[in-house]
């Protein structure tokens, strides 16, 4: 659930001259708070703020509660210099809810209602200061009952949570980034400075320590979970249980380091580093519970997937592999990692051939991505420390004929434009070969997220 602060603004002068008006405005605040809760937001409340000291206290509370954004609500006019310094120090987006009590303020309205509906010029005063102070803010105007203004506020709050996750997440890496893969090959220090994630490297000397934490009971329990969770063919029980160990090692590491996601370079999965086999299975299970992931030591895309998980549950790391020119479709896949919640049928658990290092064959969950509306999302480094966030609406499809890729992670999507044009536009925008698949029928929230995070948003 997205956590936001709700900041009600008011004028102290009115407390002194019109105390009854304050009571009515407080009732309106409760109506708005209730409706925001109904939208699914977790609200951090503060008292109505009128003078600078009260705004300071509210911002201190919001920082302590680690909110994703702050929603402002002008209950009446509020002079901007009372709040501007506090808002400048927030460090999270400000969502300006520009609404009033009454829907109709035409010729036959009572002049007495001015007191309850004039907060908009407080909005205008405050927004001018927010702009001058370089505060990240977004205005949502409309009547709370007779427009979609609260839906827009919710979408902004969701995008703010995603942006915050990207800027603050901790991504683990097992091994080093795949040599010579240039599209995501930027230094961890550069990623930290330009995007935000911290990077935690797996210490191979710790492998045995994590392995010793794993009990026989845990292995047996995980085995039984797999027996229920997957369709299993021709996997010996002893081999199956042995293959669970490196996956559980990764789980222990993710939990101990409080990681938001991780990435693995399969070339560094070898016996000399302690790993019996590649932890493909844990990658799929961690994505299923909301952790970010990317292959080949790609910290940047793992952070992107983690941030998207803050707003959506149906997200997976993928690669575009092969164009299907005949059917205007794109085949997506990866070696053995996918969000195991997103298959059209129960995933198949197989023994995966692994000829790349001296590690043994791993167990691997594979399946076909389910049909539905989706968005492919790519975070592409470009020149001068900038990034393109590339978005494209696609339709995930079921095969018309027999699916011959039974033992593979796979899926097919059809873009909104002709495949050739899609591919041209994607690569013209610098799109990388690692990306995320998000099941949703719209990319408006992801687009806002990109802007909040400071990226150039490119829709292809």
N, C-alpha and C positions, 0 to 999 in steps of 0.2 A: 504494500500500500504506500502511495506517495505521501510524504509528510510535508506539510506546508504550515507556515505561520500565517495567522490572520491578524492584520493590523488595522484596527478601526481608528479613524482620525476625526477630531472634533475641535471646536474652538472654546477655549476657557471662558471667553467673554459671555458666551451663551449660558454657561452654568450660573454666572452671576446675574444675568438679566432675564433669562427664560428657562428656569429650572424644569418646568414641565416638558419642554421640548426635548430635553436630554433623556427623559424617561421614554418618550415615544421613539427616539432614535435608538435607544438601547434595545427596544423590542424589535426594531427592524434588523439590528445586528444579529439577534438570535434567530430570526427567520433565515437570514443569509447563511449563517453558520450551519444550521440544520440542513439546508439544501446542499451545501458543499459536502457535508458528511454523507448525504444520500447519494452523491455522485461517486463516492468511494475514496474520498480524500481523508487522510488523518490530519486533524486540525490541532495545531498548538495555539492556544488562546492566550491573549494578554488583555489587561484592562484597556478601556478606551483611553487613547492618548491625546493630550491637548498641548502640553508644554515639553520642551526639549528633554527635561529629566525623565519624563515618562517614556518618551521615544527611546532614550538610551536604555532604559530598563527593558523595554520590549525587545530591542535588538539583542541585548545581552541574553535574554531568554531564548530567542530564536537560535542564536549561535550555540548555546548550551544544548539545546534539543536537536541540533544538527539538521535543520530543515533543508529541504531541497529548493524551496522558493518561498517568497513572502507575498501574500495577497493583500493589497491595500483596499480599504473600503471607506470612502469619505461619507460620513454620516451627516456632515454639513461642511461648510467652508473650514479649511484649516490652513493657516499661513505657512508657507513652505519652509521658512527658515527655522521653524520649530523642529522639523523632522529631517531636513536635508543632510546634516552632518551624520546623523545616525544611519540613514539609508545609504549614505556613501560608504559606510564601513561594513555593510551587510555581507558582501562576498557571494551572494546568490541572486538569481534574477528576481526582479520585482514584477509581479503581475497586478496591473491596475484594473480593478473591477469598477468600472464606471457605470453605476446604476443608481436608481432612485426608488423611493417608495411608490409613487403614483405613476400609472401608465399614461393617463390623460391629463395634460396640463394645457388645455385650450381655453377659449374665451370664458367658458362658464365655470372654470375652476375657482375655488375660493382663494383669495389672496393670502389667507392664513397658511396655506399649504406651501408657500415659498420656503418657509423655515425647514421643511422636511425634504425638499427636492433641489436644493441649490448647491449640493456638494460638488457639482461638476466644475465650478470655477476653482475649487480647491484642487481638483484633479489637474486642471490646466496649470495652475501655479506650481504644483509639485513636479509635474512632468517636465516643465521647463528647467527646473533645477536638476532633475535626474539627468537630463540630456547634457546640461552644462557640466555636470560632475562625472560624466562618463559612466553612469550607472546603467547596467543592462536591465532594460524594462520593456514591458509589453502591455499594450492597452486593449482591454476587452470592454466595449461599450454596448449597451442594450438593456432593455428592461428584463429583470430577472425572471419574470413570469411569462412574458410574451416575446421572447427571442431565445436564441441558443447561446446566449452569452455565458451561462454557467458551464455549458459543454465546452466552449472555447477555453474557459479558465482551466477546466480539467485537463484538456489536451496540453496546454502550456505547462501545467504542473507535472504531467507525465514526462514531457520532453525535458523539463528541468531535472527530474530524477535521473534520466538517462545521461544527460550532460554531466551531472555531478558524479555519477558512477564512473564515467570515462576519465574524469579529471582526478579522481581519488582512488581508483582501483589498484589492487596489488596483483600482478600477473606473475605466475611462476613459469620458469623455463627449465626443462630437462635437456641438458646438453647445450650446444651452441647453435645459433641460426645456421641453416643449411648453407654451405659455402656457395658463393657466387649468385645466390638468388637476390637480385638487385632491387626488385620492386618493393620489398619490405625490408631491405637491408640497410637500415639506418641505426645509428648507435642508441643504446639504451638512454644515454644522457640526453640525446636529442629528443627522443620520444618523451622523456620526462619533461623537458623544457617546453616542447611545442604542443603536446597532447595532454600529458598528465600522469599516466600510469607509473607506479613503482614496479620494479622488476626484482623478483626473488629467484635466485639461481639454486637449483637442486644440488646439494653437496653429495656426490656419489659415496663419500665416506660414511654418510648417514644411512645408506641403504640398509645395512645389516641391523642398525638400531630400529628402524621402522619395521623391518621384517620380524624382529623379535617381539614386537608389540602384538603381532597377529596371532590369535589363538586358534586352536583347532575348531573350537565352537564357531568362531567367526567365519572360517572357511566353509564349514558345513552349512552354516546359515546362508552364506552367499550362494553356495551351490544350490540350495533349495530354492532360493529366490530366482536364480537363473532358470531352474527347471520349470518354474511357473511362468516366468516372464518371456521366455524365448521358446521357439521351436528348435529342437536340438536333434541333429542328425550325425550319427557315426562319430561321437566324441566319447572316448574312454573316460570313465569317472576319475581315475587317478590323474590322467593328463589334465582334465578339466580343472580339478582342484589345485594342481600344481600351477597352472596358468593363472589362477586367481591371485596368487601371491604378489606379483608386481603391480597388479591393479589395486590391491588393497594397500600396498606400500604408497602408491600415489595418493590414495584417499587419505591415509594418515598424514601425509605431508601437506595436502591441501587444507586439512582441518587444523593441523598444528600451526601452520603459517597464516591461517585465516585468508587464504587466497580467494580472489574473485574469479579467477580463471587460470588456465595454464596452457602451455604449448610444449610439444615434444619434437625433437629432431630424431627421427627413427634411426639415423646413422649412428647416433650415440647410445642406442640401446644395444648393449653387448655385455657379454659375461664379465669382462674386465671391469665394467662399471657396476656390477652387481645384478643387473637386470637379466632374469631368465628369458623374458620375452617382452615384446612391445605391449604397453598397456592401452591397446585400442579400446577395449571394453569399458574401461573407466572413463575414457574421454566421452564416450556416448552416454554413459550414466550421469556424469557430472553435468553435461549439457541438459540432460533431462530434468535436473533439479535446479537449473538456473545459473550454472557456472559458464563462463566464457571458455572457448577453446579455439585453437588454430593449429594446423600442422607445421612441421618443419622448423620449429623455433621462431614462429612469427608472433612476436609479442604484440605488435600493433593490431593485427586482426583479432587476436584473442581478447584484447581490450575492447575492441569494437563489439564483438559478440557479447561480452560481459555487460557492456552499457546497454545494448539492445534488450538484453534479458531483464533490465530494470523496468522496461515498459511493456514487454511482450514475453509470453511463455513459450511460444512455438517458434523457436529460433534455432538454426543450425549453421555450423561452419560447412562450407561447400567449396568446390571448384567447378568452373565451367570446363568440361573436358573435350567434347566433340560436337561439332555442329551437325545437325540433321537437316541438310539443305532441302531434301525432298519434302519434309513435313513442316518446314519453317520452325523447327524446334531446336532446343539446346539440351544436350545430355550433360548432367551434372553428376559428380561422383567424388570419391576420395578413397585412399587406400583401405581404410577400415574404421573411419570415424564418422559418426552421424548422431544426431539427437535421436535416441531410440524411442522417444515418444511420438515421432512424426512419421512412422511407417504406415502404409496402407493396410498391412496385415501384421500379425505377430512377427517380430523380427526373427531371423534365422541365426542361430549361433553355430559358427563353423570353426574348424581349424584352418587358419589362414597361412598359406605358404609365405615364408619370410626369408628370401635368399640374400638379403642385403648385408647382414652382419653374421657373427657366430651365434647370435641369440636363437633360441628355439622358436618354432612356429607358435604364434599366440592364438588364443580364442578371440573371436571377433564377431560382433553383431552386425548383420547386414540386412538390408531391406530396401524397398522402394518408397520414396517419399510420397506421401499422400497427395491426392488431388486437391486443388483449391486455389484461391487468389493469394498471391504472395508478392513480396517486393525483394529484389536482390539489392544488397547494400554493400558498397565497397568504400574503404577509406584509403585514398590514393595519395601518397606523398608527391608534391610537385615542387617547383623551384622556390628558393628563398624561405624554406621552413614552413611553407603553406601546404594545405591539403584540400583535395577535392573529395567531397562526400557524394558518391555517385549512386543515384537511386533509379530503379526501373521497375515498373509494374509488370508482373508476369502472371501467367496462368499455369500452375502445375497440373499436368495431365496424366491420365491413365493410358497405358499402351492400347492401341487398337488390336494389334496382333499379339502373339505369344511373346512373353518377356523372357529372353534368353540369358538374362544377367542375374540368375538366381543367387549366386554366391558373391554378389557385389553390392556395395553401397551405390545407389543409383536413383535417378529421377530425370524427368524431362519437363522443360517449361517452354511455353510459347510467349515471346515478348509481344507488346502491343503494336510494335512496328515490324516491318519485314526483318527477318533474321539478319540479313546482310547489313542493313542499315543500323540495326541495333549493335552489331559487332563493330562496325565502323565508328559509331558515336561513342561506344564504351571505350575503345582503345584511343580514340582521339582525345578523350578526357583523362587519359592516363590510368584507366582501370587496371588493377592488379589481378594476378591469377588466384588470389585468395579473397574470399568474400563471405558474406552472410546471407542466409535465406530467412526471411521473416514472413510468416503467414499472417497476412492482413490485407484488407481490400483497399487500403489507402496509405499513402506515405506522408500525409500532412504532418503527423506528429514527428516522424523521423526527420522530415524537412526542418521543422522548428528546432529539433535537437541539434541538427547540424549547424544551424545558425547560432544557437546558444553556445555551442562548442567552439565557434570561431572558424568554421570551415566554409569553403566555397561549395554551395550545394548545386549539383548538376543533375538534372533529370533527363535521362536518355530513354 
